[in-house]
Amino acid sequence: MRRLLPLVLLSTLLLGACGFHLRSALTLPPDLGAVRVVTQDPFSPLRDGLELALRQAGADIVPAATPDVATLNVLSERWAETPLSVDQFGRAQEYSLRYAVVFRLRRADGADLVPQQAVELARDYTSSPSELIGTESERELLGREMRREMVASIVRRIDGASRQP
């Protein structure tokens, strides 16, 4: 036990000296007020994820039809799938799945808090032409994961913009 204590202390000091620190909680500007999330598709899972993330950050989420509030506007949400490689029979075996979103966040007075910008994610996956059921479920799982990453990326950009003076 006595030999373990110096090792624990040394590892604690080394970890503290390496510059590692936990990411702080998301901050929204205090004067932002209520926020509405507007998307092209009112039933978009991305919209649901953004509303949940903003609500967890302390924002008051209002219906999309509410006027004169801050607006997170998702201008475009696109998916694309491109074959990367084919087998000897010309069937695709490897794909690249891309997900791109263009958004902006405006204050209630119309001023841009986060100007229009695009976020793009890409993931590669393999597909077996003989096992289509497994491939489709893998693609769906990958799509859900990419959507969660997109929500996190957009929220981080809002956080970064709100920390600027």
C-alpha angles and dihedrals in degrees: 000000000000091000091053096056097066090047092053092047092048093049090048091052092047092049091049092049096051093073096247115150134161118257110258121239120277113273126202123195109270091228095051095097123182118359132208123198114216122191135169089244112048090203095051115142087216090061091051091050093049093049091050093048093048091046089052088052090057101262120143105234116209131185117281092247093061111115128214099029133110111283130210100198118194099202097181137009117184137175125196133179121198127184112237102183139011134206127236090278094055095254118139114250103172128039139187114219114203129191122187129181129183115200145155136192120219129187120236090263091057097255116136115249091174111018120221111292141157130235119195129188127187133189130178124216138172125240129200111213089211096052105051097155094060092044093053093050090047090053092050091050091048090050092053091048092050091049090054090049090050092053090050092048094050092047091050089053091051089049091050092050092049092053093056114097 
